[in-house]
Amino acid sequence: DINPPAGGIKITQTGGLFLKIVPKQVEVFIDGKLKKKTDFFFGSVLIENLLPKKYKIQIKKEGYYPWEKNLEIKEKEVTETKNIVLIPENPNFSILTKAVKDFWVSPDERKIILSEDYKQGWALKLYNLEKDVKSHLIEEKDIYSKGADLLDLEFSSDSKEIFLEVGMEKQIKHFILEIDKIPPVLAESEEPLPPFENTLTYKAVGQDIYYLNNLGHLFKVDERSLISTNRSALVNEEKLTEKLFPVRLETEYALEIFQDFVFLREGQTLYQFKSRF
């Protein structure tokens, strides 16, 4: 009988906590004890091997007001909290822009795309963080005179282009906007396809592409090796998992890569892969 008797030993599996915080290099306390500092480059931290229960999480940095919250850790899951922003004790605020609907930061962290209310519609503006300059890119009627809904926006890996998914008259169309040219160049494109067949989700990070196939294997490949649609032509492809991940049909998946940590979102559940790279 593999079940322990009443009062016997119970084996409890641990969970983890992932935080992404602005500013960088802040101290993270759990139940009053200093656990870790966020990293210098991404402002994120992963704390593992936490017993499942509620913890008092405090985030502190000199010159900022502390952040505090009770978070629950569950077995075999990573509790994720992003977009934590510490407020300076003596802030020097300046208004960057008004009427902002959404914004996106480029992979090189030098640009911000702003979606703003504009002439009974929306417009995209480019804010250059290094030059402290904002410029107009396109407005809604540049795409379609009768109006269009901006559904999604993504940067290219080199931060020189943005990919737009737009809804208009019950259709979804895709565009590429070259933001490094003056004036910016807008062109309609085909719906982007996964770089590999039978792919559930993929994520490009720099020159690497991570993807999960429909069998449940996770791979990493150098995008420079995508020289053919023939899978046999791929080089430098690395399988990151030994065991199959139990994928589910008709379920939304998304990969996120933070430093050397690989996370997979399955619906509302977040998993962490024990990667080998």
Protein Blocks (a to p, Z undefined) as FASTA:
>chain_A
ZZdcehiacdddddddddddddehiaddeehiafbdcdfklopacdehiacddddddddd
ehiacddddddddehiacddehiacddfbdcdddfbghifbdcddfklpaccddddeehi
acdddddfklopacdfbdfklmomnbpadfbdcddfkopaccddddeehiacdddddfkb
ccdddddddddddfbehifbdcdehjbccdddfkopacdddfklmmbfbfklpghiacfb
fbdcdddehiacddddehjaccddehjaccddddfZZ
